[in-house]
Amino acid sequence: MIADILNRMEKLGYKAEAVPFKHREKAISQQKRKLLISAILSFPLFWAMVSHFLSSGMQSFCVNILGITPKGL
């Protein structure tokens, strides 16, 4: 089945080859590591944005965008 696909691609003018499973497994583990590092480095910014939104931004969002006012206003 893989050979049929490769032959069809070569007939269309493209060059393709099957990637060994071991190489694919290594690439997947590298991508997982990059994702983890990105998540760790992004968390402080995410935390700052969420805390800012919840402390003061939520009330102004509700009043300005949704038209909802607290009972005290």
PDB file as gemmi writes it, atoms N, CA and C in Angstrom:
CRYST1    1.000    1.000    1.000  90.00  90.00  90.00 P 1                      
ATOM      1  N   MET A   1       0.813  -1.188   0.000  1.00  0.00           N  
ATOM      2  CA  MET A   1       0.000   0.000   0.000  1.00  0.00           C  
ATOM      3  C   MET A   1       0.866   1.266   0.000  1.00  0.00           C  
ATOM      4  N   ILE A   2       1.879   1.298   0.857  1.00  0.00           N  
ATOM      5  CA  ILE A   2       2.782   2.452   0.892  1.00  0.00           C  
ATOM      6  C   ILE A   2       3.526   2.564  -0.436  1.00  0.00           C  
ATOM      7  N   ALA A   3       3.930   1.430  -0.979  1.00  0.00           N  
ATOM      8  CA  ALA A   3       4.659   1.441  -2.243  1.00  0.00           C  
ATOM      9  C   ALA A   3       3.782   1.994  -3.369  1.00  0.00           C  
ATOM     10  N   ASP A   4       2.494   1.665  -3.348  1.00  0.00           N  
ATOM     11  CA  ASP A   4       1.568   2.195  -4.360  1.00  0.00           C  
ATOM     12  C   ASP A   4       1.470   3.718  -4.273  1.00  0.00           C  
ATOM     13  N   ILE A   5       1.378   4.215  -3.074  1.00  0.00           N  
ATOM     14  CA  ILE A   5       1.290   5.668  -2.884  1.00  0.00           C  
ATOM     15  C   ILE A   5       2.569   6.344  -3.360  1.00  0.00           C  
ATOM     16  N   LEU A   6       3.720   5.761  -3.017  1.00  0.00           N  
ATOM     17  CA  LEU A   6       4.997   6.333  -3.439  1.00  0.00           C  
ATOM     18  C   LEU A   6       5.127   6.318  -4.961  1.00  0.00           C  
ATOM     19  N   ASN A   7       4.701   5.234  -5.584  1.00  0.00           N  
ATOM     20  CA  ASN A   7       4.752   5.148  -7.051  1.00  0.00           C  
ATOM     21  C   ASN A   7       3.854   6.196  -7.707  1.00  0.00           C  
ATOM     22  N   ARG A   8       2.655   6.394  -7.163  1.00  0.00           N  
ATOM     23  CA  ARG A   8       1.755   7.393  -7.724  1.00  0.00           C  
ATOM     24  C   ARG A   8       2.337   8.799  -7.591  1.00  0.00           C  
ATOM     25  N   MET A   9       2.975   9.070  -6.461  1.00  0.00           N  
ATOM     26  CA  MET A   9       3.580  10.387  -6.266  1.00  0.00           C  
ATOM     27  C   MET A   9       4.725  10.612  -7.239  1.00  0.00           C  
ATOM     28  N   GLU A  10       5.528   9.566  -7.481  1.00  0.00           N  
ATOM     29  CA  GLU A  10       6.627   9.693  -8.427  1.00  0.00           C  
ATOM     30  C   GLU A  10       6.100   9.908  -9.853  1.00  0.00           C  
ATOM     31  N   LYS A  11       4.986   9.276 -10.186  1.00  0.00           N  
ATOM     32  CA  LYS A  11       4.388   9.483 -11.509  1.00  0.00           C  
ATOM     33  C   LYS A  11       3.916  10.924 -11.681  1.00  0.00           C  
ATOM     34  N   LEU A  12       3.523  11.552 -10.583  1.00  0.00           N  
ATOM     35  CA  LEU A  12       3.077  12.949 -10.632  1.00  0.00           C  
ATOM     36  C   LEU A  12       4.244  13.931 -10.647  1.00  0.00           C  
ATOM     37  N   GLY A  13       5.451  13.419 -10.451  1.00  0.00           N  
ATOM     38  CA  GLY A  13       6.623  14.280 -10.504  1.00  0.00           C  
ATOM     39  C   GLY A  13       7.190  14.666  -9.154  1.00  0.00           C  
ATOM     40  N   TYR A  14       6.687  14.084  -8.091  1.00  0.00           N  
ATOM     41  CA  TYR A  14       7.185  14.373  -6.756  1.00  0.00           C  
ATOM     42  C   TYR A  14       8.100  13.267  -6.284  1.00  0.00           C  
ATOM     43  N   LYS A  15       9.004  13.609  -5.385  1.00  0.00           N  
ATOM     44  CA  LYS A  15       9.904  12.603  -4.823  1.00  0.00           C  
ATOM     45  C   LYS A  15       9.481  12.366  -3.377  1.00  0.00           C  
ATOM     46  N   ALA A  16       9.293  11.116  -3.020  1.00  0.00           N  
ATOM     47  CA  ALA A  16       8.865  10.779  -1.669  1.00  0.00           C  
ATOM     48  C   ALA A  16       9.543   9.498  -1.233  1.00  0.00           C  
ATOM     49  N   GLU A  17       9.669   9.370   0.065  1.00  0.00           N  
ATOM     50  CA  GLU A  17      10.207   8.133   0.631  1.00  0.00           C  
ATOM     51  C   GLU A  17       9.552   7.901   1.984  1.00  0.00           C  
ATOM     52  N   ALA A  18       9.466   6.664   2.365  1.00  0.00           N  
ATOM     53  CA  ALA A  18       8.857   6.304   3.646  1.00  0.00           C  
ATOM     54  C   ALA A  18       9.828   6.651   4.775  1.00  0.00           C  
ATOM     55  N   VAL A  19       9.277   7.221   5.831  1.00  0.00           N  
ATOM     56  CA  VAL A  19      10.089   7.592   6.984  1.00  0.00           C  
ATOM     57  C   VAL A  19      10.060   6.443   7.978  1.00  0.00           C  
ATOM     58  N   PRO A  20      11.234   6.013   8.454  1.00  0.00           N  
ATOM     59  CA  PRO A  20      11.245   4.925   9.441  1.00  0.00           C  
ATOM     60  C   PRO A  20      10.514   5.339  10.723  1.00  0.00           C  
ATOM     61  N   PHE A  21       9.896   4.382  11.365  1.00  0.00           N  
ATOM     62  CA  PHE A  21       9.112   4.646  12.570  1.00  0.00           C  
ATOM     63  C   PHE A  21       9.974   5.240  13.676  1.00  0.00           C  
ATOM     64  N   LYS A  22      11.219   4.805  13.776  1.00  0.00           N  
ATOM     65  CA  LYS A  22      12.102   5.297  14.832  1.00  0.00           C  
ATOM     66  C   LYS A  22      12.359   6.795  14.670  1.00  0.00           C  
ATOM     67  N   HIS A  23      12.545   7.245  13.435  1.00  0.00           N  
ATOM     68  CA  HIS A  23      12.760   8.665  13.185  1.00  0.00           C  
ATOM     69  C   HIS A  23      11.503   9.465  13.526  1.00  0.00           C  
ATOM     70  N   ARG A  24      10.357   8.926  13.182  1.00  0.00           N  
ATOM     71  CA  ARG A  24       9.089   9.604  13.472  1.00  0.00           C  
ATOM     72  C   ARG A  24       8.869   9.709  14.970  1.00  0.00           C  
ATOM     73  N   GLU A  25       9.200   8.652  15.684  1.00  0.00           N  
ATOM     74  CA  GLU A  25       9.053   8.656  17.140  1.00  0.00           C  
ATOM     75  C   GLU A  25       9.945   9.722  17.777  1.00  0.00           C  
ATOM     76  N   LYS A  26      11.145   9.879  17.249  1.00  0.00           N  
ATOM     77  CA  LYS A  26      12.069  10.892  17.760  1.00  0.00           C  
ATOM     78  C   LYS A  26      11.520  12.291  17.494  1.00  0.00           C  
ATOM     79  N   ALA A  27      10.968  12.513  16.321  1.00  0.00           N  
ATOM     80  CA  ALA A  27      10.402  13.823  15.984  1.00  0.00           C  
ATOM     81  C   ALA A  27       9.214  14.149  16.881  1.00  0.00           C  
ATOM     82  N   ILE A  28       8.388  13.167  17.172  1.00  0.00           N  
ATOM     83  CA  ILE A  28       7.243  13.386  18.050  1.00  0.00           C  
ATOM     84  C   ILE A  28       7.700  13.738  19.451  1.00  0.00           C  
ATOM     85  N   SER A  29       8.718  13.067  19.959  1.00  0.00           N  
ATOM     86  CA  SER A  29       9.208  13.383  21.299  1.00  0.00           C  
ATOM     87  C   SER A  29       9.823  14.776  21.347  1.00  0.00           C  
ATOM     88  N   GLN A  30      10.476  15.214  20.269  1.00  0.00           N  
ATOM     89  CA  GLN A  30      11.010  16.577  20.225  1.00  0.00           C  
ATOM     90  C   GLN A  30       9.880  17.607  20.238  1.00  0.00           C  
ATOM     91  N   GLN A  31       8.815  17.339  19.508  1.00  0.00           N  
ATOM     92  CA  GLN A  31       7.681  18.253  19.484  1.00  0.00           C  
ATOM     93  C   GLN A  31       7.001  18.332  20.857  1.00  0.00           C  
ATOM     94  N   LYS A  32       6.899  17.194  21.547  1.00  0.00           N  
ATOM     95  CA  LYS A  32       6.322  17.197  22.891  1.00  0.00           C  
ATOM     96  C   LYS A  32       7.165  18.034  23.843  1.00  0.00           C  
ATOM     97  N   ARG A  33       8.487  17.907  23.740  1.00  0.00           N  
ATOM     98  CA  ARG A  33       9.384  18.668  24.600  1.00  0.00           C  
ATOM     99  C   ARG A  33       9.252  20.166  24.314  1.00  0.00           C  
ATOM    100  N   LYS A  34       9.169  20.540  23.039  1.00  0.00           N  
ATOM    101  CA  LYS A  34       9.001  21.949  22.678  1.00  0.00           C  
ATOM    102  C   LYS A  34       7.675  22.495  23.200  1.00  0.00           C  
ATOM    103  N   LEU A  35       6.619  21.700  23.122  1.00  0.00           N  
ATOM    104  CA  LEU A  35       5.315  22.119  23.626  1.00  0.00           C  
ATOM    105  C   LEU A  35       5.366  22.351  25.133  1.00  0.00           C  
ATOM    106  N   LEU A  36       6.001  21.452  25.858  1.00  0.00           N  
ATOM    107  CA  LEU A  36       6.112  21.589  27.308  1.00  0.00           C  
ATOM    108  C   LEU A  36       6.895  22.843  27.684  1.00  0.00           C  
ATOM    109  N   ILE A  37       8.013  23.075  27.013  1.00  0.00           N  
ATOM    110  CA  ILE A  37       8.825  24.267  27.296  1.00  0.00           C  
ATOM    111  C   ILE A  37       8.028  25.533  26.976  1.00  0.00           C  
ATOM    112  N   SER A  38       7.310  25.538  25.873  1.00  0.00           N  
ATOM    113  CA  SER A  38       6.494  26.697  25.501  1.00  0.00           C  
ATOM    114  C   SER A  38       5.408  26.957  26.534  1.00  0.00           C  
ATOM    115  N   ALA A  39       4.777  25.901  27.014  1.00  0.00           N  
ATOM    116  CA  ALA A  39       3.721  26.063  28.011  1.00  0.00           C  
ATOM    117  C   ALA A  39       4.292  26.621  29.314  1.00  0.00           C  
ATOM    118  N   ILE A  40       5.449  26.132  29.721  1.00  0.00           N  
ATOM    119  CA  ILE A  40       6.071  26.618  30.954  1.00  0.00           C  
ATOM    120  C   ILE A  40       6.451  28.083  30.826  1.00  0.00           C  
ATOM    121  N   LEU A  41       7.014  28.468  29.690  1.00  0.00           N  
ATOM    122  CA  LEU A  41       7.431  29.854  29.500  1.00  0.00           C  
ATOM    123  C   LEU A  41       6.241  30.795  29.290  1.00  0.00           C  
ATOM    124  N   SER A  42       5.121  30.296  28.807  1.00  0.00           N  
ATOM    125  CA  SER A  42       3.950  31.132  28.570  1.00  0.00           C  
ATOM    126  C   SER A  42       3.083  31.300  29.804  1.00  0.00           C  
ATOM    127  N   PHE A  43       3.225  30.422  30.769  1.00  0.00           N  
ATOM    128  CA  PHE A  43       2.345  30.453  31.937  1.00  0.00           C  
ATOM    129  C   PHE A  43       2.414  31.770  32.712  1.00  0.00           C  
ATOM    130  N   PRO A  44       3.582  32.370  32.963  1.00  0.00           N  
ATOM    131  CA  PRO A  44       3.589  33.644  33.704  1.00  0.00           C  
ATOM    132  C   PRO A  44       2.791  34.753  33.001  1.00  0.00           C  
ATOM    133  N   LEU A  45       2.901  34.859  31.702  1.00  0.00           N  
ATOM    134  CA  LEU A  45       2.133  35.860  30.963  1.00  0.00           C  
ATOM    135  C   LEU A  45       0.641  35.559  31.045  1.00  0.00           C  
ATOM    136  N   PHE A  46       0.287  34.314  30.877  1.00  0.00           N  
ATOM    137  CA  PHE A  46      -1.112  33.908  30.984  1.00  0.00           C  
ATOM    138  C   PHE A  46      -1.665  34.242  32.367  1.00  0.00           C  
ATOM    139  N   TRP A  47      -0.897  33.949  33.408  1.00  0.00           N  
ATOM    140  CA  TRP A  47      -1.322  34.202  34.771  1.00  0.00           C  
ATOM    141  C   TRP A  47      -1.524  35.708  34.997  1.00  0.00           C  
ATOM    142  N   ALA A  48      -0.619  36.520  34.486  1.00  0.00           N  
ATOM    143  CA  ALA A  48      -0.746  37.967  34.644  1.00  0.00           C  
ATOM    144  C   ALA A  48      -1.992  38.480  33.934  1.00  0.00           C  
ATOM    145  N   MET A  49      -2.274  37.987  32.751  1.00  0.00           N  
ATOM    146  CA  MET A  49      -3.451  38.428  32.007  1.00  0.00           C  
ATOM    147  C   MET A  49      -4.738  38.023  32.720  1.00  0.00           C  
ATOM    148  N   VAL A  50      -4.801  36.801  33.210  1.00  0.00           N  
ATOM    149  CA  VAL A  50      -6.002  36.321  33.883  1.00  0.00           C  
ATOM    150  C   VAL A  50      -6.227  37.081  35.183  1.00  0.00           C  
ATOM    151  N   SER A  51      -5.176  37.283  35.962  1.00  0.00           N  
ATOM    152  CA  SER A  51      -5.345  37.988  37.233  1.00  0.00           C  
ATOM    153  C   SER A  51      -5.759  39.436  36.998  1.00  0.00           C  
ATOM    154  N   HIS A  52      -5.224  40.055  35.969  1.00  0.00           N  
ATOM    155  CA  HIS A  52      -5.612  41.435  35.657  1.00  0.00           C  
ATOM    156  C   HIS A  52      -7.076  41.489  35.217  1.00  0.00           C  
ATOM    157  N   PHE A  53      -7.475  40.545  34.409  1.00  0.00           N  
ATOM    158  CA  PHE A  53      -8.854  40.508  33.928  1.00  0.00           C  
ATOM    159  C   PHE A  53      -9.826  40.272  35.072  1.00  0.00           C  
ATOM    160  N   LEU A  54      -9.500  39.359  35.969  1.00  0.00           N  
ATOM    161  CA  LEU A  54     -10.407  39.038  37.060  1.00  0.00           C  
ATOM    162  C   LEU A  54     -10.452  40.122  38.124  1.00  0.00           C  
ATOM    163  N   SER A  55      -9.361  40.849  38.331  1.00  0.00           N  
ATOM    164  CA  SER A  55      -9.355  41.854  39.392  1.00  0.00           C  
ATOM    165  C   SER A  55     -10.124  43.109  39.000  1.00  0.00           C  
ATOM    166  N   SER A  56      -9.854  43.675  37.841  1.00  0.00           N  
ATOM    167  CA  SER A  56     -10.534  44.917  37.477  1.00  0.00           C  
ATOM    168  C   SER A  56     -11.268  44.824  36.150  1.00  0.00           C  
ATOM    169  N   GLY A  57     -10.809  43.980  35.300  1.00  0.00           N  
ATOM    170  CA  GLY A  57     -11.364  43.930  33.956  1.00  0.00           C  
ATOM    171  C   GLY A  57     -12.738  43.324  33.868  1.00  0.00           C  
ATOM    172  N   MET A  58     -13.079  42.417  34.763  1.00  0.00           N  
ATOM    173  CA  MET A  58     -14.354  41.734  34.666  1.00  0.00           C  
ATOM    174  C   MET A  58     -15.512  42.701  34.881  1.00  0.00           C  
ATOM    175  N   GLN A  59     -15.395  43.608  35.849  1.00  0.00           N  
ATOM    176  CA  GLN A  59     -16.484  44.538  36.112  1.00  0.00           C  
ATOM    177  C   GLN A  59     -16.661  45.497  34.935  1.00  0.00           C  
ATOM    178  N   SER A  60     -15.572  46.041  34.417  1.00  0.00           N  
ATOM    179  CA  SER A  60     -15.712  46.970  33.298  1.00  0.00           C  
ATOM    180  C   SER A  60     -16.183  46.248  32.043  1.00  0.00           C  
ATOM    181  N   PHE A  61     -15.809  44.996  31.870  1.00  0.00           N  
ATOM    182  CA  PHE A  61     -16.282  44.214  30.730  1.00  0.00           C  
ATOM    183  C   PHE A  61     -17.790  44.043  30.803  1.00  0.00           C  
ATOM    184  N   CYS A  62     -18.283  43.691  31.977  1.00  0.00           N  
ATOM    185  CA  CYS A  62     -19.723  43.478  32.128  1.00  0.00           C  
ATOM    186  C   CYS A  62     -20.504  44.770  31.906  1.00  0.00           C  
ATOM    187  N   VAL A  63     -19.988  45.883  32.428  1.00  0.00           N  
ATOM    188  CA  VAL A  63     -20.700  47.156  32.303  1.00  0.00           C  
ATOM    189  C   VAL A  63     -20.636  47.667  30.866  1.00  0.00           C  
ATOM    190  N   ASN A  64     -19.463  47.680  30.266  1.00  0.00           N  
ATOM    191  CA  ASN A  64     -19.289  48.280  28.939  1.00  0.00           C  
ATOM    192  C   ASN A  64     -19.800  47.409  27.802  1.00  0.00           C  
ATOM    193  N   ILE A  65     -19.518  46.154  27.842  1.00  0.00           N  
ATOM    194  CA  ILE A  65     -19.843  45.275  26.720  1.00  0.00           C  
ATOM    195  C   ILE A  65     -21.238  44.665  26.863  1.00  0.00           C  
ATOM    196  N   LEU A  66     -21.528  44.105  28.029  1.00  0.00           N  
ATOM    197  CA  LEU A  66     -22.780  43.396  28.203  1.00  0.00           C  
ATOM    198  C   LEU A  66     -23.912  44.278  28.692  1.00  0.00           C  
ATOM    199  N   GLY A  67     -23.592  45.460  29.220  1.00  0.00           N  
ATOM    200  CA  GLY A  67     -24.628  46.345  29.727  1.00  0.00           C  
ATOM    201  C   GLY A  67     -25.168  45.920  31.071  1.00  0.00           C  
ATOM    202  N   ILE A  68     -24.448  45.072  31.772  1.00  0.00           N  
ATOM    203  CA  ILE A  68     -24.877  44.590  33.078  1.00  0.00           C  
ATOM    204  C   ILE A  68     -24.244  45.481  34.142  1.00  0.00           C  
ATOM    205  N   THR A  69     -25.034  45.979  35.060  1.00  0.00           N  
ATOM    206  CA  THR A  69     -24.489  46.787  36.145  1.00  0.00           C  
ATOM    207  C   THR A  69     -24.717  46.076  37.462  1.00  0.00           C  
ATOM    208  N   PRO A  70     -23.740  46.180  38.369  1.00  0.00           N  
ATOM    209  CA  PRO A  70     -23.951  45.601  39.695  1.00  0.00           C  
ATOM    210  C   PRO A  70     -25.081  46.326  40.409  1.00  0.00           C  
ATOM    211  N   LYS A  71     -25.666  45.695  41.425  1.00  0.00           N  
ATOM    212  CA  LYS A  71     -26.813  46.266  42.138  1.00  0.00           C  
ATOM    213  C   LYS A  71     -26.448  47.592  42.815  1.00  0.00           C  
ATOM    214  N   GLY A  72     -25.203  47.763  43.240  1.00  0.00           N  
ATOM    215  CA  GLY A  72     -24.808  48.968  43.935  1.00  0.00           C  
ATOM    216  C   GLY A  72     -24.688  50.182  43.031  1.00  0.00           C  
ATOM    217  N   LEU A  73     -24.587  50.003  41.715  1.00  0.00           N  
ATOM    218  CA  LEU A  73     -24.406  51.149  40.827  1.00  0.00           C  
ATOM    219  C   LEU A  73     -25.713  51.758  40.420  1.00  0.00           C  
TER     220      LEU A  73                                                      
END                                                                             
